[in-house]
Each structure stands twice: as structure tokens, then as C-alpha cells.
Amino acid sequence: MRTEPLRHRTTALAAVRNLGILAHVDAGKTTVTERILYATGTTHRRGEVHDGTTVTDFDPQERDRGITIFAAAVSCAWDGHRINLIDTPGHVDFADEVERSLRVLDGAIAVFDAVAGVEPQSESVWRQADRYGVPRIAFVNKMDRAGADLDAAVESIRRRLHPAPLVVQVPIGTEDGFTGVVDLVGMRSLVWADGDSTAEEGPVPEALSEEAERRRRLLEEAVAELNAAALEEFCAHSALSTPTLTAALRELTRTGDGVVVLCGSAYRNRGVEPLLDAVVTYLPSPLDVPAVRGMHDGVEERRAADPEAPFAALAFKVNATATGRLTYLRVYSGTIEKGDTVWDPGTRRTERVARILRVMADRHERLERAVAGDIVAVAGLKSTRAGSTLCTPDAPLVLEPPAVADPVVSVAVEARASTDTGRLAAALARLAEEDPSLVVRTDAETGQTVLSGMGELHLDVAVEKLHQDTGLEVTVGCPGVAYRETVVRGVSGLVYRHVKQDGGAGQFAHVVLDVEPSAAEVGAKGFEFSSAVVGGGVPREYVRAVEAGCRDALAEGPLGGHPVTGLRVTLTDGATHVKDSSDTAFRTAGRLALRAALRACTMVLLEPVAEVTVTVPEDAVGGVLGDLAARRGRVTGSETRGGAAVLTATVPLAELFGYATRLRSRTQGRGTFTTRPTGYAPAPGEVRVR
């Protein structure tokens, strides 16, 4: 029985913040999360990434590799507010984890390296947040590093991400002498002593007084240009009061027209408390974001974040262990209690909630209920997958699931002992259940079990997790990449007649097709179909069957049996038989006609390519450039950053296997690289002309 007054729970929603930590690899996301937990009193010991003692990097692989692999949720309290925080991976291979997290978040902290500024994966996760309209504040971390430059980092935010950066702090000291910040909104100084996480507040240092006044003026002018209420006060008084400035910054953050920029050094516990204050002040609560939209019987419905509304939640992560399943939910509306029955409209099944848990990475606290705005884990759900909607049975709703990227790299996986084949299949199914970006299939020709993912590291982690969780010994084949085929020169007027007589009812379909390249960029995912039939030669219901048949034919191209993409097919003519024509006949005709047309077209094999950003010492640039050229890489840019050379190149994905080992060898372990899939490009020497 629900005894807590619902109006109290509604009011409490204003004090909830659901946010994620976003950044490039090694920008300091996990350290920021760790210091937030420490500053809020949630933990009493500061964990370190290099020691493998952080709360959110609890998986053995994360501790061994020193990177975040799996999005981890934690919860803490600050200044009377409940903060639900998700520490997301920074490596591009795990971008799908970021995607699923962003789908359920109301805000985010974007962490940037004070030396490197905006890095490739920083840009990628920023664009992901743009797609979901997630408000962000920026934290320029590692201000104590040699070469740290707040202004350069802010300029890279402006140039590469294109928001209006609104800098609200000035650093006190530089590099190793960084000791605190000047808060430009409150015009005060915050200084941290060594080893102390609590700042000493005071007036602006006299040496920085003039600079602080100048930067406060620039901040006021930038805000006035973007906010109508601020502009009115600025025109009247030539300045902004602190309440007006704060309100305008909050509004600009929540609309996405500006991004508040703070700075600090999480590792040295400097700047975390002001960051938490900024989270509470500027980022939205569930009541501040638009009502979630869903579909019911083809009609759009909106559900406000109201505990009294019908229950609706989105499952964004599943942890399927040998001891049971945990399903992570964002509750958008209504209230759910332990023992409640919920409806999954995707599977059209009811599920019973056995337990509700507040998540602290790998530890959990039992709850009696969860209300709109909460992020919790639920035990007892048997078939709910990541992306599924859960709702009350008498008020069904389907929420938009997070997007799932297509895998680009594959390996063949086989159990070393033939008796373990069944266990391997079950373990792979559980892996794919936890991570929708992993795809398991059986190759129809070879009979091999193929595991596909987002990159070499992604598959490496999946196979290692398979061994850790089940103890299975597996053999992994050489990775393959997902090739595509496309049309570079089409054919017109290809005629195909499908006639079949078996003694009973026959099949008859006559189609004429034009096939040409799509107007989209080469390699873009897509297929366009249209009908130009006049005079009723092919009835409308059969046109749909022809399109379905053409889509069937796209599964295997003529060059090597790879999927076909980037083409336009037009049905120009055809004929029917009064008795023998049917949907089946025209679908078969469409499939066989397009296969014949593709054999007559000029086709090209497409291979996936990636943008590679390599950071190496300047004395190793020559060897690295030569290696990239040997891998068919095309260098697109180079710059010097923080005393190191940063090279950008476009390289075929198939050539990147083993690159990490080669790069470490050439740079004595000092080189690093990141990759970002950028699409497909023609493979050289693979054009086949007929």
C-alpha cells in the first residue's frame, strides 16, 4: 500500500538530477565520478583508476585495462538533491553503452582534458547528446598538468562542438601551481589545500582582480546576447545582477543555447564541489524536461513526470548473470512497487517485479518503490530487453528505444571441446542480451558461429567476459569486417518473367526494372524503391510485393555475397495473369529480377573505414606515417598538441587489426590512438564490369 503522500513525491522530483559523465578516453570521467562520490559522503575512501579501486570500474577487465567498459550507475546526495549518475565509457568501441545511457538521462557533465581540449571521442559523445537533446555543462579537467590551458580548451569547444561556451571560473595558478578558482558568478575565490577536498572561500585575489572583472564583463555580454531577460537588464544597467546571471545561465543550459564551463583537477580534489553546485543549479530535474513521448495504437501520447500518472519506464540495460537478471529502468511516469505486475508491449507479456534496487555500481540497496524520475534496477523480469518499454497493463505505451549501431567487425567463435557447444550458444545469447551492439549469427555456408561487434577491443572484451563468466575455453578466428556492395553504373529496362506450373494453380509475374545508384553518398545505408507503372499493368498490391522481393535480394550481392546498399530501383512496367498472379509470384519475381539486374550492373565492393587519431612523440612521427601508408591510410591532418604530434588519418578497418601492438612497438609504448567509424569507401581493385 502506498502510504507516502504522492504530492510530496512530486515535489521531491525537483530535487532529482539524472546525469551522465561523458568524455574521451583518459580525460578523467571515472576520477570525476569517484571524487563526486567522495565529496558527497557516499564513499569514505578515494579510489584510483591506476590502482583498480574505483567504485564504477568494478569489472575485472576494467581494472586490468584501466578503462571504463560498461556504463555504471551510482547514486548520491548533495545539498538536498538526489543525483543519479552514470559513468559512461570513453572508447569508441563502447559507444552503444553511451547511446543507451543518454536515452534516459536529463543532463550530462562533459569532461575535457585541459591540455588536449576536444578529442575525437569527446566530439562523438557530444553529437550523441545532441541527438537526444541532453543539456550539458563542461568541466575542463587536469588543470594541474604541464601545458594545461583553459582558454585553448574553451576555444576548441567553440570551434569543434559549436556551442556558446560560457566560462564561469578563472583558474588560480597554472599547471603544478593550480590551487583553486575564481567564481565569476559569485565573485569569490575557492582555494584547496593539498590533500583537502573542501575549499576555503575568500575574496578574489588582488593579483587576479582586474582579470576577473574583465572576464565577468565578457560573461555578462555573452549571456545578454543569448537571453532576452538578461539583455533587458544589461541594456538598462550595463551589468547583470548575480540572480539574473544565474537564472540566464540555467535557461541557456537547459535550452542548449549555451554551455557553462568550469575547471579543476579531479585527481587533486580541486573543483569537484563547485561542479556539484553547478549540477544542482544549472542542469534540469525530471520536472524541467519535456514530457516523454510514446505511441499507443498509432497515436502519440505524452506522459509527464508525475507519480500519479500511469506507470511507464524504459529498460536501457540488462545484466544477465548466472544468478539472475537485473534490468535497469528509467521511470518516466507513475509509481512502481515491489510485487507489481507490468506489461511489456514489445513481447506482449506481463512481468512481475520481484525486487526494486537503488544501484551503486555492483552494490545495491533495496527499495519498496520507485517513482517518476528514478533510475533503478529491477529483479524478476524474464524477457525484457534493453530498449523495451514497461508500462501499466491498463494504460499501454511504447517509448522510442535507443538506437543500436550496426556492427562492423566479426570473429568466428568455437568451443574447444565439442561437448561445450550448447553452453557456448547459451553464453553468447546472454552476451547479446546484455549488449545489443553484439550480434551472434550462424554462417549458413560454413556453419561457423560468428560474433560481430563495434571494434577489435569490443570483441576482445566480449570473449574475455565469456571466459570469465562461464569458464569456457573458446577458439577465436581471425576477425572479418562487414563489407557491402553497391552499384556504380546501373541498367535500364531489365525484363523478368516468372512463370511456374506444377499442375495446379500456377505462378505468373512479369516485371521491368530500372536500377541506378542512389543519390546518397557512396556507401550510405539505404535502398529506394518507386513505381512508374502507368495503366494498371501491375496493381498496387503487387507493387508492394515487388518491393519486398527486391529487399530480399539485397541480402547477397553478386561480388561476394555481401549486403547491397546505396541503390534506387524503379518498377517501370509489368503484366499479370488473371488466375496465376499473386503476392508470392510478384515477390519472387522482384527478388530474382533484382538479382539478375545486379549481375548486369557495374558493382563495387565497399569496405568500412575509420578515422584514426594517433598521438605520438614528435621523434616517432616518420615511422608512424610510414606504417599508416602501408595500411592504405590517408593522412587528413596533423598538429602539435602538448608537446606531442597528433595525426589524423582515414584507414580501412580491415587494416587496423593488430595496430595497437605495432604502434606500441614503434613508439616504445608512448603512442596512443583512437578510432571512429566513418562509413564505407570503395575497396581498390574490386570493380567488376560486365
Secondary structure, DSSP 8 states (H G I E B T S, - for coil): ---S-HHHHHHHGGGEEEEEEEESTTSSHHHHHHHHHHHTTS-SS---TTTT--SS--SHHHHHHTS--S-EEEEEEETTEEEEEEE---SGGGHHHHHHHHHT-SEEEEEEETTTBS-HHHHHHHHHHHHTT--EEEEEE-TTSTT--HHHHHHHIIIII-S-EEE-EEEES-GGG--EEEETTTTEEEE--TT--S-EEE---GGGHHHHHHHHHHHHHHHHHH-HHHHHHHHHHSS--HHHHHHHHHHHHHHTS-EEEEE-BTTTTBSHHHHHHHHHHHS--TTTS--EEEEETTEEEEE-S-TTS--EEEEEEEEEETTEEEEEEEEEESEEETT-EEEETTTTEEEE--EEEEEETTEEEEESEEETT-EEEEE--SS--TT-EEE-TTS--EE---------EEEEEEESSGGGHHHHHHHHHHHHHH-TT-EEEE-TTT--EEEEESSHHHHHHHHHHHHHHH---EEE---EE--EEEEEE-EEEEEEEEEE--SSS-EEEEEEEEEEE-SS-TT-S-EEEEE---TTSS-HHHHHHHHHHHHHHTTS-TTTS--B-SEEEEEEEEE--TTT--HHHHHHHHHHHHHHHHHHSEEEEEEEEEEEEEEEEGGGHHHHHHHHHHTT-EEEEEEEETTEEEEEEEEEGGG-TTHHHHHHHHTTT--EEEEEEEEEEE-TT--B--
